Amino acid sequence: MAESDRARWDRKYAGGSHSAGSEPDWLDALDVELPRSGAALDVASGTGRVARWLVRRGLDVTAVDVSPVGLELARSQAQQSGLEIRTRALDLTTDRVPAGPWKLISCFAYLQRDLFPALIQALAPDGFLVVEIATVRNLERNARPSRRFLLERGEINDLVGPLKVDYYREDWFGEQALARLVAHPR
């Protein structure tokens, strides 16, 4: 029997084999004025690197992830920094996106193509969707993630369909080929 996503990620986080990574400082350099208050949802939060950045901006953050172990690390690391995040263990392949409206939804390093309509629906009318996901070019230098978890060139624009794109760039950022996007409802 195959290991569940929850068990696999719990094992990775418990073993320390999946590092937290850096906070998304690239968002600070944009000409887009992202919200500094209101409710934010961090999808596939893991150990909460993006959630902590959102809290530092002044947002009230709910972090969701399949791994309770990852979310406990996220809460603990936030508390060590004097921050507070709410967490919910959800498997977004079967569970629904928490009801909005959300002023900001972030989705980093997680590709579930059929999730995007629900994310868009959950945005507040003046909300923003912020995405950073590896692209197939990443395979030129990295064996992981596998192709099924990578965006094709330009694909993220199709996935956000009805949203107005404020920022979009696909390129190498350090050793990763990433698509970065910020968009909001029209």
C-alpha positions as CSV (number, residue, x, y, z in Angstrom):
1,M,0.0,0.0,0.0
2,A,1.3,3.4,-1.0
3,E,2.3,5.9,1.8
4,S,-0.3,8.7,2.2
5,D,0.8,12.2,1.5
6,R,0.1,13.1,5.1
7,A,2.4,10.3,6.4
8,R,5.1,11.1,3.8
9,W,5.2,14.8,4.7
10,D,4.9,14.1,8.4
11,R,8.0,11.8,8.2
12,K,9.9,14.4,6.2
13,Y,9.2,17.3,8.6
14,A,9.8,15.1,11.7
15,G,13.1,14.0,10.3
16,G,14.2,17.5,9.4
17,S,14.8,16.5,5.8
18,H,12.7,19.3,4.4
19,S,14.1,22.7,5.3
20,A,12.0,25.8,5.9
21,G,13.5,27.9,3.1
22,S,13.6,31.6,3.0
23,E,10.7,34.0,3.2
24,P,9.4,35.5,-0.1
25,D,11.4,38.8,0.0
26,W,10.9,39.2,-3.8
27,L,7.4,40.3,-3.0
28,D,8.7,43.4,-1.2
29,A,10.4,44.6,-4.4
30,L,7.2,44.7,-6.5
31,D,5.3,47.8,-7.6
32,V,2.1,46.0,-6.5
33,E,0.7,47.1,-3.2
34,L,-0.2,43.9,-1.4
35,P,-2.6,44.0,1.6
36,R,-1.2,44.9,5.1
37,S,-4.4,43.9,6.9
38,G,-7.2,41.4,6.7
39,A,-7.4,37.6,6.4
40,A,-4.8,35.6,4.5
41,L,-4.6,32.0,3.5
42,D,-1.3,30.2,3.1
43,V,-1.9,27.0,1.0
44,A,0.5,24.1,1.5
45,S,2.2,26.1,4.2
46,G,4.6,23.4,5.4
47,T,6.8,24.9,8.2
48,G,5.2,28.4,7.6
49,R,7.9,30.5,5.9
50,V,5.4,32.3,3.8
51,A,2.8,32.5,6.7
52,R,5.4,34.2,8.9
53,W,6.1,36.8,6.2
54,L,2.4,37.5,5.8
55,V,1.9,37.9,9.6
56,R,4.9,40.4,9.6
57,R,3.0,42.4,7.0
58,G,0.0,42.7,9.4
59,L,-2.2,40.0,8.0
60,D,-4.3,37.5,10.0
61,V,-3.0,34.2,8.7
62,T,-4.5,30.8,8.4
63,A,-1.9,28.2,7.3
64,V,-3.2,24.9,5.7
65,D,-1.2,21.9,5.0
66,V,-1.6,18.1,4.7
67,S,1.0,17.6,7.5
68,P,0.1,18.2,11.1
69,V,3.9,17.8,11.9
70,G,4.7,20.6,9.5
71,L,2.0,22.8,10.9
72,E,3.2,22.3,14.5
73,L,6.7,23.4,13.3
74,A,5.0,26.4,11.6
75,R,3.3,27.4,14.9
76,S,6.4,26.8,17.0
77,Q,8.7,28.8,14.7
78,A,6.1,31.6,14.5
79,Q,5.8,31.7,18.3
80,Q,9.6,31.8,18.6
81,S,9.5,35.0,16.5
82,G,6.7,36.5,18.6
83,L,4.1,35.8,15.8
84,E,0.8,34.0,15.7
85,I,-0.6,31.9,12.9
86,R,-3.7,29.7,12.9
87,T,-3.3,26.3,11.3
88,R,-5.6,23.7,9.8
89,A,-4.5,20.2,8.7
90,L,-6.3,19.7,5.4
91,D,-5.7,17.5,2.4
92,L,-6.7,19.8,-0.4
93,T,-7.0,16.9,-2.8
94,T,-10.1,15.9,-0.9
95,D,-10.9,18.7,1.5
96,R,-12.3,22.1,0.5
97,V,-10.4,25.3,0.5
98,P,-11.4,27.2,3.7
99,A,-14.2,29.7,3.0
100,G,-13.1,33.2,2.3
101,P,-13.2,35.9,1.5
102,W,-9.4,36.1,1.7
103,K,-7.5,39.4,1.2
104,L,-4.5,37.4,0.1
105,I,-4.0,33.7,-0.8
106,S,-0.5,32.4,-1.2
107,C,0.5,29.2,-2.9
108,F,4.2,28.4,-2.9
109,A,5.9,25.2,-4.1
110,Y,2.6,23.3,-4.5
111,L,0.9,22.5,-7.7
112,Q,-2.6,21.1,-7.8
113,R,-4.1,22.4,-11.0
114,D,-7.7,21.7,-10.2
115,L,-7.4,23.8,-7.0
116,F,-7.0,27.1,-8.7
117,P,-10.8,27.7,-9.4
118,A,-11.5,27.3,-5.7
119,L,-8.6,29.6,-4.7
120,I,-9.9,32.3,-7.2
121,Q,-13.5,31.9,-5.8
122,A,-12.2,32.3,-2.2
123,L,-10.5,35.7,-2.9
124,A,-12.1,38.9,-1.7
125,P,-13.1,41.3,-4.5
126,D,-10.0,43.3,-3.6
127,G,-7.8,40.3,-2.8
128,F,-4.6,39.0,-4.3
129,L,-3.4,35.6,-5.3
130,V,0.4,35.2,-4.9
131,V,2.0,32.1,-6.5
132,E,5.5,30.7,-6.7
133,I,5.8,27.2,-8.3
134,A,8.7,25.5,-10.1
135,T,8.6,25.0,-13.8
136,V,9.7,22.2,-16.1
137,R,12.9,24.0,-16.7
138,N,13.8,23.1,-13.1
139,L,14.6,19.6,-14.4
140,E,17.6,20.9,-16.2
141,R,19.4,21.3,-12.9
142,N,17.3,19.4,-10.3
143,A,15.8,15.9,-10.3
144,R,13.0,17.0,-8.0
145,P,10.2,17.8,-7.9
146,S,9.1,15.4,-10.6
147,R,7.5,16.7,-13.8
148,R,3.9,16.2,-12.7
149,F,4.5,18.8,-10.0
150,L,6.0,21.4,-12.4
151,L,4.3,24.0,-14.4
152,E,4.7,24.1,-18.2
153,R,6.0,27.3,-19.7
154,G,3.3,30.0,-19.3
155,E,0.8,27.6,-17.8
156,I,0.3,29.6,-14.6
157,N,-1.4,32.3,-16.7
158,D,-4.0,29.8,-17.9
159,L,-4.6,28.5,-14.3
160,V,-5.4,32.0,-13.0
161,G,-7.7,32.6,-16.0
162,P,-10.2,35.3,-15.0
163,L,-7.7,37.2,-12.7
164,K,-5.8,40.3,-13.8
165,V,-2.1,39.6,-13.6
166,D,-0.2,42.3,-11.8
167,Y,3.2,40.6,-11.9
168,Y,4.5,37.6,-13.8
169,R,8.0,36.2,-14.3
170,E,9.4,32.8,-15.2
171,D,13.1,32.5,-14.8
172,W,15.9,31.0,-12.8
173,F,16.0,32.2,-9.2
174,G,19.1,30.8,-7.6
175,E,19.1,27.1,-8.5
176,Q,15.4,26.9,-9.2
177,A,13.4,27.6,-12.3
178,L,10.2,29.2,-11.0
179,A,7.0,30.9,-12.1
180,R,6.1,33.9,-9.9
181,L,2.8,35.5,-10.2
182,V,0.6,38.1,-8.4
183,A,-2.9,38.6,-9.6
184,H,-6.3,40.0,-8.4
185,P,-10.0,39.8,-9.5
186,R,-10.9,42.1,-12.4
